[in-house]
Amino acid sequence: DDGADVNKGNGDNAVSALVKTSDGMLHKISDSTKLIRLTSPEDYYGMCDVLHLPHVTEASLLHTLRLRYNRDDIYTSAGPILISINPYKSVAQGGKDLYS
């Protein structure tokens, strides 16, 4: 996630971390050495094709999918592969139902 606020546990050898994401949610990370700081603008707005991300990792892919899902962009490309996340609700784009 965005790694803005990382609070390590007690002691210098602690590997867990509490991370506050850009949407305000807190997540406990069991291994803070696996945190990847978001560094480019593309990391913050969610690319429509994840292969264009500067660093394609599991974390950056999930972050992009979460950002796009939160704004009802349920379709994301990974090159020739289409990733679809079921929103379990009607989705409107441009004032019209997505499937009308």
TAQUI-V300016 format. One record per residue. N is the residue number from 1. RES is the residue in one small letter. SS is DSSP state (H for helix, E for strand, L for the rest). Layout:
N_RES_SS + N_RES_SS
//
This chain:
1_d_L + 2_d_L + 3_g_L + 4_a_L + 5_d_E + 6_v_E + 7_n_E + 8_k_E + 9_g_L + 10_n_L + 11_g_L + 12_d_L + 13_n_L + 14_a_L + 15_v_L + 16_s_L + 17_a_E + 18_l_E + 19_v_E + 20_k_E + 21_t_L + 22_s_L + 23_d_L + 24_g_L + 25_m_L + 26_l_E + 27_h_E + 28_k_E + 29_i_E + 30_s_L + 31_d_L + 32_s_H + 33_t_H + 34_k_H + 35_l_L + 36_i_L + 37_r_L + 38_l_L + 39_t_L + 40_s_L + 41_p_L + 42_e_H + 43_d_H + 44_y_H + 45_y_H + 46_g_L + 47_m_L + 48_c_L + 49_d_E + 50_v_H + 51_l_H + 52_h_H + 53_l_L + 54_p_L + 55_h_L + 56_v_L + 57_t_L + 58_e_H + 59_a_H + 60_s_H + 61_l_H + 62_l_H + 63_h_H + 64_t_H + 65_l_H + 66_r_H + 67_l_H + 68_r_H + 69_y_H + 70_n_H + 71_r_L + 72_d_L + 73_d_L + 74_i_L + 75_y_E + 76_t_E + 77_s_E + 78_a_E + 79_g_L + 80_p_L + 81_i_E + 82_l_E + 83_i_E + 84_s_E + 85_i_L + 86_n_L + 87_p_L + 88_y_L + 89_k_L + 90_s_L + 91_v_L + 92_a_E + 93_q_E + 94_g_L + 95_g_L + 96_k_E + 97_d_E + 98_l_L + 99_y_L + 100_s_L
//
